[in-house]
Amino acid sequence: MKSNGEKGIRLVALSEKNVAAFSALVSLALLSGCQRAPTFSILGSFFPAWLFCIIGGILLAWGAHWLFARIEIDKHIKPAILVYPCLAAFWAFTFWLVIFS
């Protein structure tokens, strides 16, 4: 402690050992989320599961568009260029949560 009332600042010297330990901890923290990805084998090729969720979401958004056009409320959906991709994303995320959570 300093006698004149100033607060002392303690600096930690970065040695090679400290840097190596810190980089090892950071890399382990980043790799902790890595695990087997959900994939499906179709005729020997592995396809990621999110691809099927997106395809299902697009198909359901297309079905919603067909239904909305059939009952004639598609004219009231503004802006459609934003609504239908959001609807497809909603269904894709819902599939992902229901099937793979």
C-alpha positions as CSV (number, residue, x, y, z in Angstrom):
1,M,0.0,0.0,0.0
2,K,1.1,3.5,-0.7
3,S,1.3,5.8,2.2
4,N,0.0,8.9,0.4
5,G,-3.5,7.5,0.0
6,E,-3.2,6.6,-3.7
7,K,-4.6,3.3,-4.7
8,G,-2.0,1.0,-6.1
9,I,-2.6,-0.8,-9.4
10,R,-1.4,-4.3,-9.6
11,L,-0.5,-5.4,-13.1
12,V,-0.3,-9.1,-14.0
13,A,2.6,-9.9,-16.2
14,L,1.6,-12.1,-19.1
15,S,4.0,-15.0,-19.4
16,E,4.0,-17.7,-22.0
17,K,2.6,-20.1,-19.5
18,N,-0.4,-17.7,-18.7
19,V,-1.0,-17.1,-22.4
20,A,-1.0,-20.8,-23.2
21,A,-3.4,-21.6,-20.3
22,F,-5.7,-18.8,-21.4
23,S,-5.7,-19.9,-25.0
24,A,-6.4,-23.5,-24.0
25,L,-9.4,-22.4,-21.9
26,V,-10.8,-20.2,-24.7
27,S,-10.4,-23.0,-27.2
28,L,-12.1,-25.5,-24.9
29,A,-14.9,-23.1,-24.3
30,L,-15.4,-22.6,-28.1
31,L,-15.3,-26.4,-28.7
32,S,-17.7,-27.3,-26.0
33,G,-20.7,-26.8,-28.3
34,C,-19.2,-29.2,-30.9
35,Q,-21.0,-32.5,-30.9
36,R,-22.5,-34.9,-33.4
37,A,-24.6,-32.9,-35.8
38,P,-28.1,-34.2,-36.5
39,T,-27.8,-35.6,-40.1
40,F,-29.8,-38.1,-42.1
41,S,-28.2,-40.6,-44.5
42,I,-30.0,-40.8,-47.8
43,L,-28.5,-43.1,-50.3
44,G,-25.1,-42.8,-48.7
45,S,-25.0,-39.0,-48.5
46,F,-25.5,-37.2,-45.3
47,F,-27.9,-34.2,-45.3
48,P,-28.1,-31.9,-42.3
49,A,-31.4,-31.9,-40.5
50,W,-31.9,-28.1,-40.8
51,L,-32.2,-28.6,-44.5
52,F,-35.3,-30.7,-44.1
53,C,-36.7,-28.2,-41.6
54,I,-36.3,-25.4,-44.1
55,I,-37.9,-27.4,-46.9
56,G,-40.8,-28.3,-44.6
57,G,-41.1,-24.6,-43.6
58,I,-41.2,-23.5,-47.3
59,L,-43.8,-26.1,-48.1
60,L,-46.0,-25.0,-45.3
61,A,-45.6,-21.4,-46.2
62,W,-46.6,-22.2,-49.7
63,G,-49.6,-24.1,-48.4
64,A,-50.6,-21.1,-46.3
65,H,-50.3,-18.9,-49.4
66,W,-52.6,-21.3,-51.3
67,L,-55.1,-21.3,-48.4
68,F,-55.0,-17.5,-48.1
69,A,-55.6,-17.2,-51.9
70,R,-58.4,-19.7,-51.7
71,I,-60.3,-17.8,-49.0
72,E,-59.2,-14.5,-50.6
73,I,-57.4,-12.9,-47.7
74,D,-54.1,-12.8,-49.5
75,K,-55.0,-9.3,-50.9
76,H,-54.9,-8.0,-47.3
77,I,-51.4,-9.4,-46.5
78,K,-49.0,-6.5,-46.8
79,P,-46.0,-6.7,-47.5
80,A,-46.3,-10.2,-48.8
81,I,-42.6,-10.3,-49.7
82,L,-41.8,-10.1,-46.0
83,V,-44.7,-12.1,-44.5
84,Y,-44.2,-15.3,-46.4
85,P,-40.5,-15.7,-45.7
86,C,-41.2,-15.0,-42.1
87,L,-43.9,-17.6,-42.1
88,A,-41.5,-20.1,-43.7
89,A,-38.9,-19.3,-41.0
90,F,-41.5,-19.7,-38.3
91,W,-42.4,-23.2,-39.5
92,A,-38.8,-24.2,-40.0
93,F,-37.8,-23.2,-36.5
94,T,-40.9,-24.9,-35.1
95,F,-40.0,-28.1,-36.8
96,W,-36.5,-27.8,-35.5
97,L,-37.7,-27.3,-31.9
98,V,-40.3,-30.0,-32.0
99,I,-38.2,-32.7,-33.7
100,F,-34.6,-32.0,-32.5
101,S,-34.9,-30.4,-29.1
